[in-house]
Amino acid sequence: MTYALELKNVSVALAGNTIVQHIDMRLRVGDIGCLLGPSGCGKTTLLRAIAGFEPTSAGEIWLASQCVSAGSSMLAVEKRQVGMVFQDYALFPHLNVTQNIVFGLSGMSSRDKNKRVQELAEMLNMGDFLDAYPHRLSGGQQQRVAIARAMAPRPRVLLLDEPFASLDVELREHIAREIRQVLKHDGITAILVSHNQFEAFAMADEIGVMRSGQLLQWSTAFELYHQPASVYVADFVGEGMFVQGTVVDAVSVDTELGCLTSDRAHGYEEGNLVSVLIRPDDVIFDEAGNARAVLVEKAFRGAGYLYTLALASGAQILSLVPSHHTHTPGESLGIRLDMDHLVVFPVNTLV
């Protein structure tokens, strides 16, 4: 299979310091990927290496069937056929929207340029401000122009560096879904950098969780949530708490919440002490349940509350409940778990 983007054991060093190391990942044609992680983890450096702005110190970067970076050998940025959207959009202030979009469309007739502008304007709902200049546009409108300009020449891969960072928090997830539809409609392969998991979930087909320059897991959002490869990934993606338990057999772990059974083998031997991940959606309120917990605090989440519950041992778990629940901190509540599979790690694993 030919991939739109493939990184083979890629490392990047700047000023003698290794920023990212031993990165392996693949992105299929037409898919959208996301490099997800906290500030300083190396995700933007990796994106810049893909674009050709930073050299690799080891490994290879392939675009389609062409190797564009291999150690000190680099294909120039302008020859990679890669589009880039920066955090600050970097629009040309002296050009209007149409002129910004066609800037990179060299070698095309005026008719074809106009056709491409109209296609993008329709996809991105920009028809009302094609003649406007950047300083007249809102942040969301400037973002659309920047994306349209990068999409215009139909790049091999579109790279987006924190594309929603300047938007209001409540708009980001909505805009991410909207941009995903546009990219899918146009068949453009893309990869974005984000520290926001909800943006990643809304937009990406595959997500790579990064930490300290390493790619810990490259997978779908579902697999990151339900099959995290490490405690760090489990803690970073979604919400949840760990409870300790003892392995009973290949599919069961005994905890203070009862004997938990999985639909698949967890890979630990009988008698091993382990930590079991409990997600908020695993915990169901049931006065006839086999366990009790004390409500410590609750946080309003619109349609529901996120409850923090303390078990008898002092361990805490989370539960997402409908907002009509009227329990108050200090109450003792009956609970049970509704889990199809177990996410299990050694008890001494550090995040």
C-alpha positions in Angstrom: 0.0 0.0 0.0 1.2 3.5 -0.8 0.7 5.9 2.0 0.2 9.7 1.7 2.6 10.2 4.6 5.1 7.7 6.2 7.6 8.4 8.9 10.3 5.7 9.4 12.3 6.0 12.7 12.4 9.8 12.4 14.4 11.9 14.9 14.8 15.7 14.9 17.6 17.6 16.8 17.7 21.3 17.1 20.9 23.1 18.3 22.2 19.8 19.4 19.2 18.8 21.5 17.0 15.9 20.4 13.4 17.2 20.2 11.6 14.1 18.7 13.0 10.6 18.5 12.3 7.3 16.7 8.9 8.3 15.3 7.1 5.7 13.2 3.7 6.5 11.7 1.7 6.1 8.5 -1.3 8.1 7.1 -3.5 6.7 4.3 -4.5 8.8 1.3 -7.6 10.9 2.2 -7.3 10.3 5.9 -6.8 13.0 8.6 -4.3 12.5 11.4 -3.6 14.4 14.6 -0.4 14.8 16.7 -1.9 15.3 20.2 0.0 16.2 23.3 0.9 19.0 25.8 3.0 22.0 24.9 6.7 21.2 24.5 6.2 17.5 23.6 7.7 18.0 20.0 4.6 17.8 17.9 5.1 21.1 16.1 8.7 20.3 15.5 7.7 17.0 13.9 5.1 18.9 11.7 7.8 21.3 10.6 10.1 18.5 9.7 7.3 17.0 7.5 6.9 20.3 5.8 10.7 20.6 5.3 11.4 23.5 7.6 13.5 21.4 9.9 16.0 18.7 9.0 15.8 15.2 10.3 18.8 13.9 12.3 17.8 10.3 11.6 15.2 8.3 9.8 13.1 9.0 6.6 10.0 11.0 5.7 8.0 9.8 2.7 5.3 11.7 0.9 3.4 9.2 -1.4 6.2 7.2 -2.9 8.9 9.9 -2.6 11.5 10.2 0.1 11.6 13.9 1.0 13.9 13.7 4.1 16.6 11.3 5.0 19.2 12.6 7.4 20.9 15.6 5.9 19.3 14.9 2.5 16.2 17.1 2.1 13.8 18.0 -0.6 13.1 21.7 -0.6 9.9 22.9 1.0 8.5 24.3 -2.2 9.0 21.0 -4.0 7.2 18.8 -1.4 3.7 19.8 -2.5 2.7 20.3 1.1 0.2 22.9 2.3 0.7 24.6 5.7 -1.7 26.5 7.9 0.0 28.4 10.7 -1.4 29.4 14.1 -1.5 33.1 13.1 -2.8 32.2 9.6 -0.1 34.4 8.0 -2.5 36.0 5.4 -1.1 38.7 3.2 -2.6 41.9 4.5 -2.4 43.8 1.2 -4.3 41.1 -0.7 -8.0 40.5 -0.5 -9.5 37.0 0.1 -9.5 35.9 -3.5 -6.0 37.1 -4.1 -4.8 35.3 -1.0 -6.3 32.1 -2.2 -4.9 32.2 -5.7 -1.4 33.3 -4.6 -0.1 29.7 -4.8 -1.9 28.7 -8.0 0.9 29.3 -10.4 0.7 27.8 -13.9 -3.1 27.9 -14.0 -5.3 29.9 -16.3 -7.4 32.7 -14.8 -10.5 30.6 -15.6 -9.2 27.6 -13.6 -8.1 29.8 -10.8 -11.5 31.4 -10.5 -13.1 28.0 -10.7 -11.0 26.7 -7.8 -11.7 29.9 -5.7 -15.5 29.4 -6.2 -15.2 25.7 -5.2 -13.4 26.5 -2.0 -15.7 29.5 -1.3 -18.7 27.2 -1.5 -17.2 24.5 0.6 -16.0 26.9 3.3 -18.9 29.4 3.2 -16.7 32.3 2.1 -18.8 33.7 -0.8 -19.8 36.8 1.1 -16.3 38.1 1.8 -14.1 37.1 -1.2 -13.4 40.8 -1.9 -12.6 41.7 1.7 -9.1 42.3 3.2 -7.9 40.2 6.2 -8.1 43.1 8.7 -11.9 43.2 8.0 -12.4 39.6 8.9 -13.2 37.8 12.1 -10.8 35.1 13.4 -13.0 32.4 12.1 -13.2 33.9 8.7 -9.4 34.4 8.6 -9.0 30.8 9.5 -11.2 29.7 6.6 -9.2 31.8 4.2 -5.9 30.3 5.4 -7.2 26.8 5.0 -8.6 27.6 1.5 -5.3 29.1 0.4 -3.4 25.9 1.6 -6.0 23.6 0.0 -6.1 25.5 -3.3 -3.2 23.8 -5.1 -4.5 20.3 -3.9 -1.4 19.5 -1.8 -0.2 15.9 -1.2 -0.7 16.6 2.5 -2.2 19.6 4.3 -0.4 20.4 7.6 -2.3 22.4 10.3 -0.4 23.8 13.3 -2.9 24.4 16.2 -5.5 25.7 13.6 -8.2 26.4 16.2 -6.0 28.0 18.9 -7.2 31.5 18.4 -10.9 30.6 18.3 -13.3 30.6 21.3 -13.2 27.3 23.2 -16.9 26.6 22.5 -16.4 27.0 18.8 -13.4 24.8 18.3 -15.1 21.4 18.3 -17.8 22.6 15.9 -15.3 24.2 13.5 -13.1 21.0 13.7 -16.0 18.9 12.5 -16.8 21.4 9.8 -13.3 21.5 8.4 -13.1 17.7 8.5 -16.2 17.6 6.2 -14.5 20.0 3.8 -11.2 18.1 3.7 -13.1 14.8 3.2 -15.2 16.3 0.4 -12.1 17.5 -1.4 -10.2 14.3 -0.8 -7.3 16.0 0.9 -5.0 14.1 3.3 -4.2 16.2 6.4 -2.4 16.2 9.7 -3.0 18.7 12.5 -1.2 19.5 15.7 -3.3 20.0 18.8 -3.2 19.8 22.6 -7.0 19.5 22.7 -8.4 15.9 22.6 -11.9 17.0 21.7 -10.6 18.8 18.6 -8.7 15.6 17.8 -11.7 13.4 18.3 -13.9 15.7 16.1 -11.5 15.9 13.2 -9.0 13.0 13.0 -9.2 9.4 11.7 -6.0 8.5 13.5 -4.4 10.2 16.5 -0.9 10.1 17.8 -0.3 10.8 21.5 3.1 12.4 22.0 5.1 12.9 25.2 8.7 14.2 25.6 9.5 13.8 21.9 8.1 10.3 21.7 5.0 8.9 19.9 3.4 6.7 22.5 0.5 5.4 20.4 -0.8 6.0 16.9 -4.4 4.8 16.6 -8.0 5.6 16.3 -9.8 7.7 19.0 -11.8 4.6 19.9 -8.7 2.5 20.5 -6.9 5.3 22.4 -9.8 5.5 24.7 -10.6 1.8 25.1 -7.2 0.2 24.4 -4.6 2.7 25.6 -1.0 1.4 25.2 0.2 3.0 28.4 -0.9 4.6 31.7 0.0 8.0 30.2 -2.2 7.6 27.2 -5.0 6.3 29.4 -4.7 9.3 31.6 -4.3 11.8 28.8 -7.2 10.6 26.6 -10.6 10.9 28.2 -11.1 10.8 31.9 -10.8 8.0 34.4 -9.2 6.8 37.6 -7.3 3.6 38.6 -8.3 1.1 41.3 -6.0 -1.7 42.4 -6.8 -5.3 42.1 -5.5 -8.9 42.0 -5.5 -11.0 38.9 -7.9 -14.0 39.3 -7.5 -15.6 35.9 -6.9 -14.6 32.2 -10.0 -12.4 32.0 -10.8 -11.5 35.6 -9.4 -9.1 38.3 -10.7 -8.9 41.9 -11.1 -5.4 43.2 -12.9 -3.6 46.0 -15.7 -3.0 43.4 -16.1 -6.7 42.9 -14.6 -9.3 40.5 -14.3 -7.5 37.2 -14.4 -9.7 34.0 -13.3 -8.8 30.5 -14.4 -10.0 27.1 -10.7 -10.5 26.2 -7.5 -11.7 27.9 -5.7 -9.0 29.8 -2.3 -10.6 29.6 -1.3 -10.8 33.3 -0.7 -13.9 35.5 -2.8 -15.1 38.4 -1.9 -13.3 41.6 -0.3 -10.2 40.0 -1.2 -6.9 41.5 -2.6 -4.6 38.8 -4.3 -1.2 38.3 -7.6 -1.2 36.5 -8.8 1.8 34.6 -12.4 2.9 35.5 -13.9 5.4 33.1 -16.8 7.7 34.1 -19.2 5.8 31.8 -18.3 2.5 33.5 -19.9 3.6 36.8 -23.7 3.2 37.1 -25.8 4.4 40.1 -27.7 1.4 41.5 -28.9 1.2 45.2 -28.9 -2.5 44.7 -25.3 -2.5 43.4 -22.6 -4.5 45.1 -20.5 -1.5 46.1 -21.0 1.9 47.8 -19.2 5.2 47.4 -19.3 8.6 48.9 -19.9 11.6 46.7 -16.9 13.9 47.2 -17.7 16.6 44.6 -19.6 17.2 41.4 -18.9 19.4 38.3 -21.7 20.5 36.1 -21.2 19.5 32.5 -24.4 20.8 30.9 -26.3 17.6 30.1 -24.8 15.9 33.1 -22.6 16.1 36.2 -19.2 14.6 36.6 -19.2 13.0 40.1 -16.0 12.3 42.0 -16.7 9.3 44.3 -14.6 7.9 47.2 -14.4 4.2 47.8 -14.0 2.6 51.2 -10.2 2.3 50.7 -10.0 6.1 49.9 -9.4 5.5 46.2 -11.5 7.7 44.0 -13.4 7.1 40.7 -15.5 9.3 38.4 -19.0 8.9 37.2 -20.9 10.9 34.5 -24.6 11.1 35.5 -27.6 12.9 34.0 -28.1 16.5 35.3 -31.4 15.7 37.0 -29.6 13.7 39.7 -29.8 15.7 42.9 -27.2 14.0 45.1 -25.1 16.2 47.3 -21.5 15.8 48.5 -21.2 13.5 51.5 -24.0 11.2 50.4 -23.3 7.4 50.3 -24.5 6.0 47.0 -24.9 2.4 45.7 -23.0 1.8 42.5 -22.2 -1.0 40.1 -19.8 -1.3 37.1 -20.9 -1.9 33.5 -17.7 -2.8 31.7 -17.2 -5.0 28.6 -13.4 -5.2 28.8 -10.7 -4.3 31.2 -7.8 -1.8 30.7 -5.1 -3.2 33.0 -1.5 -2.1 33.8 1.1 -3.1 36.4 0.3 -1.6 39.8 3.7 0.1 40.0 3.5 1.8 36.6 4.2 5.5 36.7 2.4 8.1 34.5 
